[in-house]
Amino acid sequence: MMAARATGSVARYKDWRYQLALEARFARHSSFWAELDKAGRRKLLSLGRTKLYREDGHSFLYLNGAIDDRVIVLLSGHVKVTSDVLHRSSRQPAPMSLRYPGQLIGEQEALQRSGTAIRKVTASVLGVVEGLVIEARAFQGFLDGHPTGWPALTTELSGRLFEAETRLDAMSDSANERLARTLASLIDPSEALREGSSSIMLPLTQADLAALIGTSRETVERTLRTWRARSIVQTAQRSITVLRPDQLMRIAGIRSVFRPSQPSDQRRALPA
């Protein structure tokens, strides 16, 4: 009886995850997954397998130099993409970019039609990540055979290019604004809107943030200290919790849809 009940719970969980993936409610705007129609998402789910990655276990989706041509669709969580170039301040591999729910990881090697596919960057998880892993040949066949395949891929790549150009243009802005925009991009809007003053966990180090916005770790530390005093954020080892999404958006110069929030002693941290 207990075994049957447990089996039923697992089945319901899988059905719920499957339905969530089909509806793409988690996906970032203009991501590959969000741009596919429901038939396309259903087809890809049948072609791949889901895999869970954790920082304390399988923390890398892949390493620079590895021979691997699989593509991964992020169904939840965030991924940090780094090169072998060391950041001048931390002397750690510098993050080149972040990947968000609904986006692709490793598509460049998956699209390589000939020769050996060698990873040119390292992709590591932030917190817990669920990915849909698809073999290169199956992914190529899907793009060629499904009407929303190539348009969805083009939309994501165009969006990434726009983000990179925007990041370069913003280098003349203050580090305060650039840091606020980076943190704001990691906020889950549906969670923040539903929970109000509840907190959102963002598992990034201060060195990561410094490299991403092109400043020193000391500048990031000083800015976060000011925000802590104003109850906008709360920091811990390898994590930052945004307590006041509305205030963070204001600093970032982004029009906020969050209602004003007040700090509470009863905050509940939500995983990224």
GULUM-406012 format. One line per 10 residues: number of its first residue (from 1); for each residue z, y, x of N, C-alpha, C. Coordinates in steps of 0.02 Angstrom, whole numbers, plus 50000, padded with zeros to 5 digits. Example, Ala and Ser with C-alpha at 12.3 -4.5 7.8 and 13.67 -1.06 7.14 Angstrom:
<recs>
1) 50390/49716/50660/50390/49775/50615/50390/49835/50660 ~ 50354/49888/50642/50357/49947/50684/50394/50002/50645
</recs>
This chain:
<recs>
1) 50000/49940/50042/50000/50000/50000/50000/50063/50044 ~ 50046/50064/50094/50050/50123/50138/49986/50130/50178 ~ 49958/50073/50202/49897/50075/50241/49839/50102/50199 ~ 49836/50081/50136/49784/50104/50091/49791/50179/50078 ~ 49853/50202/50070/49866/50273/50059/49845/50314/50119 ~ 49860/50289/50179/49841/50324/50241/49765/50328/50248 ~ 49732/50271/50232/49659/50270/50235/49628/50320/50187 ~ 49658/50324/50128/49634/50372/50079/49642/50444/50102 ~ 49699/50458/50136/49711/50526/50161/49660/50544/50214 ~ 49645/50497/50260/49595/50509/50312/49527/50523/50281
11) 49509/50483/50230/49445/50491/50197/49440/50560/50164 ~ 49495/50581/50130/49494/50647/50098/49488/50702/50150 ~ 49522/50693/50208/49518/50743/50261/49446/50748/50287 ~ 49414/50690/50298/49345/50691/50322/49299/50722/50271 ~ 49309/50707/50207/49268/50737/50154/49277/50813/50153 ~ 49338/50836/50162/49352/50908/50163/49319/50942/50222 ~ 49325/50911/50282/49293/50939/50341/49217/50940/50333 ~ 49190/50888/50305/49117/50883/50294/49094/50938/50247 ~ 49131/50948/50192/49113/50999/50144/49118/51068/50174 ~ 49170/51079/50214/49179/51144/50247/49120/51158/50293
21) 49100/51107/50332/49043/51116/50377/48979/51131/50338 ~ 48968/51097/50283/48908/51107/50243/48904/51179/50217 ~ 48961/51206/50195/48962/51273/50166/48962/51327/50219 ~ 48979/51309/50282/48978/51356/50339/49023/51417/50328 ~ 49077/51408/50291/49122/51464/50279/49158/51487/50342 ~ 49163/51442/50391/49198/51459/50453/49153/51496/50501 ~ 49087/51494/50491/49039/51514/50543/49036/51590/50552 ~ 49024/51609/50614/49015/51679/50630/48948/51703/50602 ~ 48947/51765/50580/48885/51794/50554/48830/51791/50607 ~ 48770/51772/50586/48711/51766/50630/48716/51709/50680
31) 48762/51663/50668/48764/51603/50711/48712/51553/50687 ~ 48695/51506/50730/48646/51455/50714/48665/51417/50651 ~ 48729/51396/50647/48751/51355/50591/48749/51394/50525 ~ 48768/51458/50528/48768/51499/50467/48698/51512/50442 ~ 48649/51514/50488/48580/51530/50468/48543/51469/50441 ~ 48567/51409/50454/48535/51349/50426/48548/51345/50351 ~ 48502/51315/50314/48516/51301/50245/48560/51238/50240 ~ 48585/51225/50181/48631/51169/50173/48598/51102/50191 ~ 48534/51095/50175/48499/51033/50192/48494/51024/50268 ~ 48485/51080/50303/48481/51077/50375/48548/51058/50406
41) 48602/51086/50380/48669/51068/50405/48685/50995/50391 ~ 48665/50972/50333/48677/50901/50316/48639/50856/50364 ~ 48577/50874/50379/48536/50834/50424/48566/50831/50494 ~ 48589/50888/50520/48619/50889/50587/48683/50849/50590 ~ 48723/50853/50537/48784/50813/50535/48770/50738/50539 ~ 48713/50719/50512/48694/50648/50515/48666/50629/50583 ~ 48642/50678/50621/48613/50664/50687/48665/50663/50743 ~ 48720/50697/50733/48770/50703/50786/48835/50670/50770 ~ 48884/50680/50814/48951/50654/50804/49001/50710/50819 ~ 49054/50713/50781/49105/50765/50792/49154/50743/50846
51) 49176/50791/50885/49223/50776/50939/49274/50833/50944 ~ 49337/50815/50956/49391/50863/50961/49407/50875/51035 ~ 49410/50938/51056/49427/50956/51124/49491/50997/51123 ~ 49536/50984/51171/49599/51021/51177/49608/51044/51248 ~ 49644/51101/51255/49657/51128/51322/49698/51080/51364 ~ 49741/51040/51333/49784/50995/51371/49752/50926/51381 ~ 49692/50918/51358/49658/50853/51365/49587/50863/51388 ~ 49539/50854/51341/49469/50866/51356/49455/50941/51352 ~ 49476/50978/51404/49473/51050/51401/49404/51078/51417 ~ 49359/51038/51445/49292/51061/51462/49241/51027/51418
61) 49196/51066/51390/49140/51036/51355/49090/51010/51406 ~ 49082/51047/51461/49044/51024/51518/49057/51069/51577 ~ 49039/51045/51638/49052/51081/51700/48986/51103/51732 ~ 48990/51158/51768/48933/51183/51805/48909/51129/51854 ~ 48844/51115/51854/48816/51065/51899/48810/50996/51870 ~ 48839/50985/51811/48836/50918/51779/48766/50905/51752 ~ 48746/50843/51755/48682/50822/51725/48696/50803/51652 ~ 48672/50845/51606/48690/50836/51536/48643/50879/51494 ~ 48612/50850/51443/48566/50889/51401/48586/50890/51328 ~ 48647/50872/51312/48669/50873/51242/48684/50945/51221
71) 48677/50958/51157/48694/51023/51128/48755/51014/51083 ~ 48798/51065/51080/48859/51061/51040/48861/51120/50992 ~ 48871/51106/50928/48881/51158/50878/48957/51166/50868 ~ 48982/51227/50876/49054/51238/50866/49070/51239/50792 ~ 49108/51189/50770/49129/51187/50700/49195/51223/50690 ~ 49234/51231/50743/49295/51271/50740/49316/51288/50811 ~ 49354/51342/50818/49380/51361/50884/49331/51404/50924 ~ 49354/51422/50984/49316/51466/51028/49308/51434/51097 ~ 49253/51452/51130/49237/51424/51196/49224/51481/51245 ~ 49249/51473/51306/49238/51522/51360/49185/51495/51407
81) 49133/51534/51419/49079/51515/51464/49089/51552/51530 ~ 49093/51516/51586/49106/51547/51651/49054/51524/51702 ~ 49045/51565/51753/49002/51548/51810/49046/51533/51870 ~ 49015/51520/51927/49053/51508/51988/49072/51572/52024 ~ 49048/51629/51999/49064/51694/52029/49137/51710/52015 ~ 49174/51730/52066/49245/51745/52058/49256/51818/52039 ~ 49301/51829/51991/49318/51897/51972/49356/51930/52030 ~ 49339/51993/52043/49365/52027/52103/49441/52035/52101 ~ 49470/52038/52041/49542/52049/52035/49581/51983/52035 ~ 49563/51937/51991/49601/51876/51983/49580/51821/52032
91) 49519/51828/52062/49491/51777/52106/49482/51710/52070 ~ 49476/51713/52004/49461/51655/51963/49390/51660/51937 ~ 49358/51603/51918/49291/51607/51890/49287/51658/51833 ~ 49238/51702/51837/49234/51757/51789/49202/51734/51723 ~ 49236/51746/51666/49205/51730/51601/49142/51772/51591 ~ 49087/51740/51575/49024/51775/51561/49020/51796/51488 ~ 49047/51753/51444/49042/51767/51373/49088/51720/51335 ~ 49095/51733/51271/49132/51689/51225/49084/51661/51175 ~ 49098/51601/51151/49060/51572/51096/49106/51564/51037 ~ 49080/51577/50977/49119/51581/50916/49100/51525/50868
101) 49141/51512/50817/49125/51460/50767/49055/51469/50738 ~ 49018/51414/50736/48950/51415/50710/48897/51422/50764 ~ 48918/51442/50825/48869/51452/50878/48857/51388/50918 ~ 48805/51391/50960/48783/51335/51000/48809/51339/51071 ~ 48821/51281/51101/48838/51276/51171/48789/51226/51203 ~ 48759/51245/51259/48715/51198/51295/48645/51193/51269 ~ 48623/51241/51228/48556/51236/51199/48501/51244/51251 ~ 48515/51280/51306/48463/51291/51356/48441/51225/51387 ~ 48488/51183/51406/48471/51118/51436/48441/51071/51383 ~ 48465/51077/51321/48439/51033/51268/48366/51047/51252
111) 48345/51109/51265/48276/51128/51250/48229/51114/51308 ~ 48256/51093/51364/48215/51078/51423/48173/51016/51410 ~ 48108/51023/51411/48062/50969/51391/48048/50920/51447 ~ 48058/50940/51510/48044/50895/51566/48092/50910/51623 ~ 48097/50863/51670/48142/50872/51727/48213/50854/51709 ~ 48258/50860/51758/48328/50844/51749/48366/50905/51724 ~ 48402/50897/51669/48441/50952/51641/48508/50958/51677 ~ 48519/51013/51713/48580/51024/51751/48615/51086/51723 ~ 48679/51078/51707/48717/51134/51679/48724/51190/51731 ~ 48713/51252/51710/48715/51309/51754/48780/51349/51748
121) 48820/51331/51698/48884/51365/51686/48936/51313/51665 ~ 48999/51334/51663/49053/51291/51638/49075/51316/51569 ~ 49083/51271/51522/49106/51288/51455/49174/51256/51444 ~ 49226/51297/51434/49294/51271/51425/49323/51296/51359 ~ 49366/51256/51330/49393/51271/51264/49450/51321/51268 ~ 49460/51358/51214/49518/51401/51206/49558/51373/51147 ~ 49613/51341/51163/49653/51310/51110/49624/51242/51091 ~ 49606/51235/51027/49577/51173/51001/49508/51188/50974 ~ 49460/51147/50992/49391/51156/50971/49364/51092/50940 ~ 49330/51097/50884/49293/51041/50856/49219/51055/50863
131) 49183/51008/50893/49112/51017/50904/49070/50961/50875 ~ 49010/50977/50855/48961/50927/50833/48914/50916/50892 ~ 48918/50857/50923/48879/50841/50983/48814/50806/50963 ~ 48758/50833/50987/48692/50807/50968/48651/50795/51030 ~ 48618/50738/51035/48575/50723/51091/48514/50769/51091 ~ 48489/50785/51151/48435/50834/51158/48373/50815/51118 ~ 48351/50752/51122/48291/50732/51087/48298/50740/51011 ~ 48357/50723/50985/48369/50729/50913/48370/50803/50893 ~ 48398/50846/50936/48401/50918/50921/48331/50948/50923 ~ 48291/50929/50972/48223/50954/50975/48183/50932/50914
141) 48191/50869/50894/48157/50844/50835/48177/50882/50772 ~ 48242/50898/50767/48265/50936/50709/48233/51005/50707 ~ 48232/51040/50764/48203/51107/50766/48129/51105/50745 ~ 48093/51056/50769/48022/51050/50754/48009/51028/50682 ~ 48055/50990/50654/48043/50960/50589/48075/50995/50530 ~ 48126/51037/50542/48160/51069/50485/48141/51143/50481 ~ 48124/51169/50422/48098/51237/50416/48146/51293/50438 ~ 48212/51281/50434/48259/51334/50454/48284/51325/50525 ~ 48259/51273/50561/48284/51259/50628/48270/51313/50679 ~ 48206/51324/50693/48189/51375/50743/48210/51446/50722
151) 48201/51466/50659/48225/51533/50639/48300/51542/50650 ~ 48340/51489/50637/48412/51494/50647/48429/51502/50720 ~ 48395/51465/50763/48406/51470/50835/48386/51539/50860 ~ 48329/51564/50838/48306/51630/50859/48356/51685/50838 ~ 48383/51678/50779/48432/51727/50754/48494/51728/50798 ~ 48520/51669/50816/48580/51668/50859/48565/51697/50928 ~ 48510/51677/50958/48494/51703/51025/48483/51778/51024 ~ 48452/51804/50972/48442/51876/50965/48509/51911/50958 ~ 48555/51880/50919/48621/51908/50910/48660/51911/50976 ~ 48654/51859/51016/48688/51858/51081/48661/51913/51127
161) 48594/51921/51126/48564/51974/51167/48588/52042/51146 ~ 48592/52053/51080/48617/52117/51054/48689/52128/51076 ~ 48731/52076/51073/48801/52083/51093/48806/52100/51167 ~ 48764/52069/51209/48765/52083/51281/48744/52155/51294 ~ 48693/52179/51259/48670/52248/51268/48723/52297/51244 ~ 48756/52280/51188/48809/52323/51162/48867/52327/51211 ~ 48883/52269/51242/48938/52268/51290/48922/52312/51350 ~ 48860/52312/51373/48840/52355/51429/48844/52428/51409 ~ 48819/52444/51349/48821/52514/51326/48892/52539/51319 ~ 48939/52493/51303/49008/52512/51291/49049/52522/51356
171) 49018/52508/51413/49056/52515/51476/49079/52586/51488 ~ 49047/52635/51455/49069/52704/51462/49129/52720/51417 ~ 49144/52674/51370/49203/52684/51327/49266/52667/51366 ~ 49323/52686/51339/49386/52672/51373/49401/52597/51371 ~ 49441/52575/51420/49462/52504/51422/49501/52487/51359 ~ 49537/52536/51332/49575/52528/51271/49529/52506/51214 ~ 49473/52541/51206/49425/52524/51152/49391/52457/51165 ~ 49372/52445/51227/49337/52383/51243/49382/52322/51232 ~ 49445/52329/51250/49492/52274/51239/49503/52262/51165 ~ 49509/52316/51126/49519/52309/51054/49459/52274/51022
181) 49398/52291/51044/49338/52259/51015/49336/52184/51031 ~ 49355/52167/51093/49354/52096/51112/49404/52056/51071 ~ 49465/52082/51062/49514/52047/51022/49493/52044/50948 ~ 49464/52099/50925/49442/52101/50855/49388/52049/50841 ~ 49346/52036/50891/49292/51987/50881/49319/51916/50873 ~ 49381/51905/50893/49412/51838/50889/49455/51829/50826 ~ 49462/51882/50787/49502/51877/50726/49462/51839/50673 ~ 49495/51795/50639/49466/51760/50582/49476/51804/50520 ~ 49424/51837/50495/49432/51885/50440/49463/51854/50378 ~ 49443/51793/50359/49469/51763/50298/49544/51750/50304
191) 49567/51728/50362/49638/51716/50372/49676/51782/50371 ~ 49650/51833/50406/49685/51896/50410/49689/51930/50341 ~ 49635/51925/50303/49636/51955/50236/49685/51920/50190 ~ 49687/51853/50195/49731/51814/50151/49804/51822/50170 ~ 49818/51823/50236/49888/51823/50259/49918/51893/50266 ~ 49876/51945/50267/49903/52013/50272/49935/52026/50339 ~ 50001/52029/50342/50036/52046/50403/50050/51985/50447 ~ 50029/51926/50426/50039/51867/50468/49998/51872/50532 ~ 50017/51833/50581/49987/51840/50647/49930/51790/50658 ~ 49886/51807/50704/49830/51765/50722/49834/51751/50797
201) 49835/51688/50815/49843/51669/50885/49776/51670/50921 ~ 49775/51704/50978/49714/51709/51019/49730/51683/51089 ~ 49710/51622/51107/49730/51592/51170/49688/51614/51230 ~ 49693/51679/51248/49659/51705/51307/49710/51735/51355 ~ 49699/51726/51420/49744/51755/51469/49724/51828/51481 ~ 49769/51866/51511/49754/51935/51527/49698/51939/51579 ~ 49695/51891/51624/49641/51889/51674/49574/51877/51640 ~ 49573/51833/51589/49511/51821/51551/49487/51886/51519 ~ 49533/51920/51486/49515/51982/51451/49490/52035/51500 ~ 49523/52040/51558/49502/52090/51608/49430/52077/51630
211) 49414/52013/51643/49346/51996/51665/49295/52009/51609 ~ 49313/51994/51547/49267/52002/51492/49249/52075/51479 ~ 49297/52121/51488/49283/52191/51472/49269/52233/51534 ~ 49270/52201/51593/49252/52236/51654/49304/52285/51678 ~ 49367/52263/51681/49420/52307/51706/49470/52264/51745 ~ 49525/52293/51766/49575/52257/51805/49627/52225/51759 ~ 49660/52174/51786/49713/52141/51748/49770/52191/51735 ~ 49782/52236/51782/49835/52285/51775/49822/52331/51716 ~ 49759/52350/51706/49741/52394/51650/49753/52358/51584 ~ 49733/52294/51581/49744/52255/51521/49819/52248/51507
221) 49857/52234/51559/49930/52226/51551/49962/52291/51526 ~ 49939/52347/51553/49967/52412/51532/49949/52427/51459 ~ 49887/52412/51440/49866/52425/51371/49905/52381/51322 ~ 49912/52317/51339/49949/52271/51295/50022/52291/51289 ~ 50051/52318/51343/50120/52340/51341/50128/52397/51290 ~ 50080/52443/51290/50081/52498/51242/50074/52471/51170 ~ 50029/52424/51161/50019/52395/51094/50079/52355/51070 ~ 50113/52322/51117/50174/52285/51098/50226/52334/51072 ~ 50233/52391/51105/50283/52441/51084/50267/52468/51015 ~ 50203/52467/50997/50183/52492/50931/50177/52435/50880
231) 50198/52374/50899/50197/52315/50855/50126/52298/50831 ~ 50076/52312/50873/50008/52293/50857/49994/52222/50879 ~ 50022/52203/50937/50013/52135/50963/50079/52108/50988 ~ 50081/52044/50997/50137/52009/51028/50106/51962/51080 ~ 50134/51961/51140/50105/51920/51193/50152/51865/51214 ~ 50123/51809/51236/50159/51753/51264/50115/51722/51318 ~ 50139/51671/51351/50100/51640/51403/50035/51612/51375 ~ 49978/51635/51402/49911/51612/51383/49894/51624/51310 ~ 49925/51674/51279/49908/51688/51210/49925/51760/51192 ~ 49888/51787/51145/49900/51853/51116/49897/51846/51041
241) 49947/51872/51007/49949/51870/50935/49938/51940/50907 ~ 49888/51947/50865/49874/52012/50833/49917/52017/50770 ~ 49962/52065/50770/50007/52074/50713/49981/52126/50663 ~ 49941/52172/50688/49915/52226/50646/49839/52231/50653 ~ 49802/52187/50619/49729/52189/50624/49699/52257/50606 ~ 49729/52291/50556/49703/52356/50535/49707/52407/50591 ~ 49763/52407/50628/49771/52454/50683/49725/52437/50742 ~ 49716/52373/50755/49672/52352/50808/49600/52375/50794 ~ 49578/52367/50731/49511/52388/50712/49503/52463/50720 ~ 49554/52500/50704/49550/52573/50711/49540/52593/50784
251) 49578/52562/50829/49570/52576/50901/49500/52557/50925 ~ 49474/52502/50898/49408/52478/50919/49352/52521/50890 ~ 49368/52564/50842/49316/52604/50810/49275/52565/50761 ~ 49305/52513/50733/49271/52470/50685/49299/52484/50616 ~ 49255/52489/50567/49278/52499/50498/49317/52438/50476 ~ 49378/52447/50455/49422/52391/50440/49423/52376/50365 ~ 49422/52311/50350/49430/52289/50280/49500/52263/50268 ~ 49543/52265/50321/49610/52240/50314/49655/52293/50283 ~ 49698/52271/50238/49745/52318/50208/49800/52332/50260 ~ 49830/52392/50257/49884/52408/50305/49937/52355/50305
261) 49959/52335/50364/50008/52281/50370/50071/52308/50402 ~ 50126/52281/50385/50190/52299/50414/50219/52239/50451 ~ 50246/52250/50512/50276/52194/50548/50330/52161/50508 ~ 50334/52095/50514/50384/52057/50477/50418/52007/50523 ~ 50479/51992/50509/50515/51941/50548/50495/51871/50527 ~ 50455/51866/50475/50436/51801/50448/50362/51786/50461 ~ 50335/51807/50519/50265/51795/50535/50253/51722/50549 ~ 50192/51700/50531/50172/51631/50544/50108/51633/50586 ~ 50110/51602/50646/50052/51604/50690/49999/51555/50666 ~ 49937/51578/50666/49881/51537/50645/49840/51519/50706
271) 49822/51455/50716/49783/51437/50775/49714/51467/50773 ~ 49689/51484/50832/49622/51513/50836/49570/51459/50820
</recs>
